[in-house]
Amino acid sequence: MRAPDHRAVLAIAVPMTLGYMTTPLVGLVDMAVVGRLGEPALIGGVAIGSVICDVGFTTFNFLRSGTTGLTAQAVGRGDRPEMLATLMRALVLAGLAGLLMMLAAPAAALAGRAVFGGSPAVMEAMATYVLIRLLGAPLVLANFALFGWLLGLGRAGAGLVLQTVLNGVNVAAAVGLVLGAGWGVAGAAWAAVAADAVTLALGLALLARTRDRSAWPGWARVIDRPAVLAMLGTNRDIMIRSFVLLAAFAFFTRQSALQGDLVLAANAILEKFFLFGGYFLDGFAAAAETFVGRAVGARRRDIYDRALILTAIWGFALAGLVSATLWAAGPALLALMTSATAVAETARLYLVWAALTPLAGVLAFQMDGVFIGATWSRDMRNMMLVSLVVYLAAWALLMPAFGNHGLWLALLIFLGVRGLSLGWISRRRAAETFGAR
């Protein structure tokens, strides 16, 4: 097994970047489609509903990231039966967790009313979105497991196909159901459910084509107690980390809502810009996950060091490019995304902060990939908690003084602290895993 070069990193990063980029484009299209209805309350309702659903989905994002790290380590050891057993464990967990989320949908909508506030029109749109969107929870979580497994194998091309299908169906269905059929917010939610169903069917069809039948593990290996406990331990810490991350963004949305429907709608659109930049950079985080996982499985420090250097170089270069693009194209994108002039004008006041988010967060994205691949999940959890404390302290100082500008600056500080704290502790963990140089 050779240490990665630029070509190897790009072979994973480029397809995954293309796939990830379609995800925020779905959010942009959904927001634009609903925004064309000309009612800020509907934009705010979809924004809050998306946050509520994302809290649930991202809480279980370990089904992707945890599966990636464990699969990549099995690849490093050359253990094919364990590669497949890891996927099967993840799919079982996805089904159970998804069923719980479906049953909890009414409670989630009620919690959204209590936590976020907002006008009656915003709350009605939010509840409609949440109750429909969570019907597809088992599909979403099963797709997480499949995407993570493919990434752990380094099959970025297959991941790109599934991601493109997922988001392509979502965009087409959203346009058709919201604007064509006139279903409004409900149409955006049903579009997402339909896209997840189509993608899962395609992913399972690809899995069924696995040629090496002798590598399929028996159920005794799938439910092997030490392996299950190892997955649960890793997933527990990643789940806590993901929940805290979503809580931070939910807090941002709540503070936006408390400033009125206009600021809420403006911040919701700008947050999609941030997600666009983040998913763009996630392609190189995905490369870090794959190569770091293999390095840990094979106990190869040279592979680890090379992956760290190359993903950092590409990540920072692209972060600068994405920030410049968002700043230059931001006004035109805002005009496309909403016909409400007041919302677009308000968003322009805060565009600079959204444009800076890729630069503030690039190290955090890269380090997430490193720690997921190495399954250093406890440190991810702990540094996320530290970053949240710093974020809340910054908010308490900056928002009273600078209003919504202060809220955005606190978010940038949060992103920066996440990356710096993980970068600092990664040196110690590498020495413990591979031995001192």
Number of C-alpha atoms within 10 A of each C-alpha: 9 8 16 18 13 13 9 14 22 19 16 25 25 19 20 29 23 18 25 26 23 22 22 21 19 22 24 24 21 27 23 22 25 28 25 18 18 16 17 24 23 24 32 34 30 31 26 31 27 19 23 25 21 18 20 22 24 23 22 27 25 30 30 27 30 31 34 35 34 29 32 31 30 24 22 22 16 14 14 17 16 22 24 19 24 26 25 21 21 27 21 14 18 25 16 12 18 24 16 14 20 18 13 15 22 15 11 21 22 13 14 20 18 11 12 19 15 24 15 12 14 24 25 18 22 28 26 19 27 26 21 21 24 29 20 22 26 25 23 25 28 28 26 25 29 25 25 30 29 24 28 31 19 23 17 24 17 17 23 23 17 23 23 19 20 26 25 17 20 27 25 14 22 30 20 17 21 23 17 12 11 13 15 20 27 22 25 29 29 22 24 24 23 18 23 26 19 16 23 22 13 16 20 13 11 12 13 10 9 10 9 8 9 8 15 18 17 10 11 9 17 21 15 12 11 10 16 17 12 12 20 17 16 22 24 19 21 28 23 22 25 23 22 20 21 20 18 20 17 20 16 20 22 18 18 23 23 13 13 13 21 22 23 29 33 26 26 23 28 26 24 20 27 22 21 24 29 24 23 27 30 25 29 30 31 32 33 33 32 34 32 32 31 31 28 24 22 19 18 18 20 14 21 23 16 19 26 20 12 19 27 20 12 16 24 19 14 19 24 15 14 24 22 16 13 24 16 13 11 20 15 11 17 23 15 16 20 25 18 18 12 14 26 23 15 16 24 14 12 17 22 18 22 26 25 22 27 33 24 23 26 28 27 24 25 27 25 25 29 29 25 28 33 29 28 20 23 18 19 23 20 15 19 26 17 14 23 21 14 18 23 17 12 19 25 14 13 18 17 12 12 13 12 20 16 19 24 25 21 23 24 21 19 26 24 20 22 27 22 17 20 22 18 10 13 17 10 12 15 18 12 10 14 16 11 9 6
